Amino acid sequence: MIKSALRKLLIDASIVGNRIYPLKIPQNPIYPLITYQRISGAKMQSLKGSTGKAHPRYQIDIWAKKYDDAVSIAHAATVALDGYKGIVLGVEIKAINFITDRDFYEEAIDIHRRSVDFYIWYTET
């Protein structure tokens, strides 16, 4: 699945170790860490139906105690992902493309967050 391939690419980039989680931060987290989620699930269609190609939008959130750490980790994640092509865990990734990023401060937990969005073009299996 594409989400497992995305997680592996982030782990292989050695940005935050294996502290990479789907959707939400675990209890008693160790920062910095990354969460990821699918924002949209677009698929390519033809007049004959599905082409077997997909290009969902994924959001990667970098959570850190210091703003500068969130920014530098987001930059490293972007360098690792943007323009990537290859096969990961059996998933043929045609391209990963950076879309946008934005900054947040989560006052309730005193944490900085940078969100980075990517389109992931891949062949469904």
Secondary structure, DSSP 8 states (H G I E B T S, - for coil): -HHHHHHHHHHHTTSSTT-EEESS--SS--SSEEEEEEEE--EEEETTEEEEEE--EEEEEEEESSHHHHHHHHHHHHHHHTT--EEETTEEEEEEEEEEEEEEEEGGGTEEEEEEEEEEEEE--
